[in-house]
Amino acid sequence: MAKSEKPAGPEKQGRLKQIVASYQMTRRTDPKVGLILAGVFVVVAAVALVLFRLIPPPWWALDIVSALLFGLLGALIVFGQRAQKSAYAQIEGQPGAAAAALGTLRRGWKTDPAIAFNKNQDIVHRVVGPPGIVLVGEGNPNRLKSLLATERRKHERVAADTPIHDVIVGDPAQHVGAVPVSKLNKHVQKLGRQVKPAEMTDVLARLKALDATRSNIPLPKGPIPTSLKGSRQNMRGR
């Protein structure tokens, strides 16, 4: 009796659904993504096949399979990049967009969204990582200056020895020094490495004590963008 085929595991099914969802999302702002991926697949596979044929001995079957795999890899890399770009474009300007972007940072970073905000829905997020404490504001740049200054003073009182950085998210063409959401993670990671991993535990404990003193004010209303983690994983081929 032939053995019954095992159904695909939930993890594999979840990955396929995530890729399909990412593709559908990308097509909303990038209608030609399908043609571009097909072109990348064909070009990379063709170049790989020519190169493999130059390596003796010639094995047609192996060369073709290897070329197809290289073509698929090239298409996945391009798809991941375009999917992430599309995701950033769709959340640009939405409340919480910066928090969604910061949530894709790798291990070694601790993101706390909306630690402070005002009635105008200007928000300050916090990231703790190798550069120290990074206060990220999104909203009206003029109002954010005072909000960030207040948060800086609070953090300096509990973590005086830890470097504190201020970042305002927005359009650099409208506000000098502002960082677009699409470049926020790179900007934060380039702030340097001034806090060692062993010091992170003490810093986080001090910040936990600070947060415990805050009043339980409800978060500002508005749509919170979908996490960008799926697009990042697709870009990395995972």
CORFEN-V489224 format. One record per residue. OMEGA is omega in degrees with one decimal (* if undefined). D_CENTER is the distance of its C-alpha to the mean C-alpha in whole Angstrom. Layout:
# CORFEN-V489224
omega = <OMEGA:OMEGA>
d_center = <D_CENTER:D_CENTER>
This chain:
# CORFEN-V489224
omega = <-178.8:179.7:178.7:-179.0:179.0:178.2:179.9:-178.9:-179.2:-179.5:179.4:178.1:178.6:179.0:179.2:178.5:179.9:178.6:178.9:179.6:179.1:179.2:179.6:178.3:-178.1:-178.4:-179.5:-179.7:-177.8:-173.7:-176.6:-175.0:179.9:179.3:-179.8:179.3:178.0:178.6:178.2:-179.9:-177.4:-176.8:-178.5:179.6:-179.5:179.5:179.8:-180.0:178.7:-179.6:179.9:-179.7:179.7:-178.5:178.6:-6.6:-178.7:174.5:-173.7:-176.0:-179.2:-179.6:-178.8:179.7:-179.9:179.4:178.4:178.8:177.5:177.3:178.5:178.8:178.7:179.1:179.6:179.4:179.4:179.2:179.6:-179.6:-178.8:178.3:179.1:178.1:178.6:179.8:177.9:-178.8:-177.0:-179.4:-178.9:177.2:179.0:175.0:-179.7:-179.1:179.9:178.9:178.6:178.5:-178.8:179.5:179.4:177.0:-176.3:179.9:-177.7:178.9:177.6:-177.7:175.3:-177.9:172.1:176.9:178.2:178.6:178.3:-176.4:178.7:179.1:165.9:-170.7:172.6:174.7:-179.6:175.2:176.4:-178.2:-178.6:179.4:-175.3:178.3:179.4:177.0:-174.7:-179.3:173.7:-175.7:178.2:-176.1:-178.6:178.8:-177.5:-178.0:-179.9:179.3:177.9:179.3:178.0:-179.8:178.1:-179.5:179.1:-178.0:178.4:-179.6:-176.8:-178.6:-174.3:-176.2:-177.2:177.9:179.1:-178.5:176.0:177.6:176.2:-179.7:179.1:-179.2:-179.1:179.0:-178.9:180.0:-177.8:178.6:178.7:-177.4:177.4:179.6:-177.1:-178.7:-174.0:-177.6:179.5:179.8:-179.3:-178.2:-179.6:-179.5:175.5:178.7:-175.0:178.9:179.5:179.9:-179.6:-179.7:-176.6:-177.1:179.9:-180.0:-178.9:178.4:178.6:-179.6:176.7:177.5:177.2:-178.4:-179.3:-179.4:-178.9:176.5:-178.5:178.6:-179.3:179.4:178.8:-179.0:179.3:-178.3:175.6:-175.8:176.0:-179.9:179.5:-174.5:-178.7:179.6:179.1:179.8:177.3:179.1:-179.0:177.8:-177.6:*>
d_center = <49:46:43:41:37:35:32:29:27:24:21:22:23:20:18:20:19:15:16:19:17:14:17:18:16:15:19:19:18:19:22:23:20:23:25:23:22:25:26:24:25:29:29:27:29:32:32:31:34:36:35:36:39:40:40:43:44:43:42:41:39:37:36:35:33:31:31:29:27:26:25:23:21:21:20:17:16:16:15:12:11:13:11:8:10:12:9:9:12:13:12:13:16:15:16:13:10:10:9:7:4:6:6:4:6:9:12:14:12:13:12:15:14:17:20:22:22:26:28:26:23:21:19:18:15:15:13:16:15:17:18:19:19:16:17:15:17:16:20:23:23:26:26:23:25:27:25:23:26:27:24:25:29:28:25:28:31:29:27:29:29:25:23:22:20:19:17:17:15:16:18:20:23:24:23:23:21:18:15:13:10:8:10:9:7:10:12:12:12:15:17:19:20:22:22:23:21:25:25:22:24:26:24:22:26:27:24:24:28:27:25:28:30:28:30:28:27:26:22:22:23:21:18:15:12:11:8:5:6:9:8:6:9:11:10:11:14:14>
